[in-house]
Amino acid sequence: MNKTELRKIWKTEEKVAHIHGWDFSYIHERYEEEMDLPWDYKKIIEQYMNNDMAILDYDTGGGEFLLSLNHPYDKTSATEGYQPNVELCKETLLPLGIEFKACDDPAKIPFQDESFDLIINRHGDFNANEIYRLLKKGGVFITEQVGGDNDRDLVEMVLPNTESPFPHLNLKEQKKVFESAGFKIIEEAEAYRPIKFYDVGAFVWFAHIIEWEFPQFSVDKCFEPLLEMQKKVDTEGCIEGTIHRYLIVAKK
């Protein structure tokens, strides 16, 4: 394909880039990540959870993962701050009897002190002191987080010299945050793993969705770097970058 045809295809991907809940199915089989993390977030939660526990999923997204846990609905609570997802949660979680509350401030979660035995949070914001307040004595917080080095090599390909938005998100620094809040760390892990895109259009869609990592990204602004990415796809079969994840299990 010539440059004009490629630009037209990528502009189309740019135009349709949106997300419902936290659903990346639009680029399913066109990219892959988190295929080989050295832990299984769901299995770790299941090790600590039992049906008698009151649990909270803070920043639940669209509630998809929470529902996959099959926890008793009358002992399940959730919050979400992103407005489209708030509406989705109201439609899907409330009718089930799950206590859902809109919340976009991790330092002011609208539940009483010591309400929960278990709080989970995957790739969402959090405040360690507020989590400590909400947990019962002996309660556990489990979080898998996106680290500050996430996708930095991909960002550098299209937007060179862009500053990292979250440089302090790493296991070493965040452990200290939890310990300062009074927690005991009982499990920890950190990993760097590949992320692969098998066509440039999938990357364009992704970069628009993850706008905090790729600020002011556009096909027109980044067209020449995207052409270089196309060369990589043509010769190597994919564009490869690096994800950064860390896991903390903390006990009150």
Secondary structure, DSSP 8 states (H G I E B T S, - for coil): --HHHHHHHHHHHHHH---SSS--GGGBTTEE-SSS-SS-HHHHHHHH--TT--EEESS-TTSHHHHHT---GGGEEEEE-SHHHHHHHHHHTGGGT-EEEE---TT--SS-TT-EEEEEEESS---HHHHHHHEEEEEEEEEEEE-TTTTHHHHHHHSTT---S-TT-SHHHHHHHHHHTT-EEEEEEEEEEEEEESSHHHHHHHHHHTTTTSTT--TTTTHHHHHHHHHHHHHHSSEEEEEEEEEEEEE-
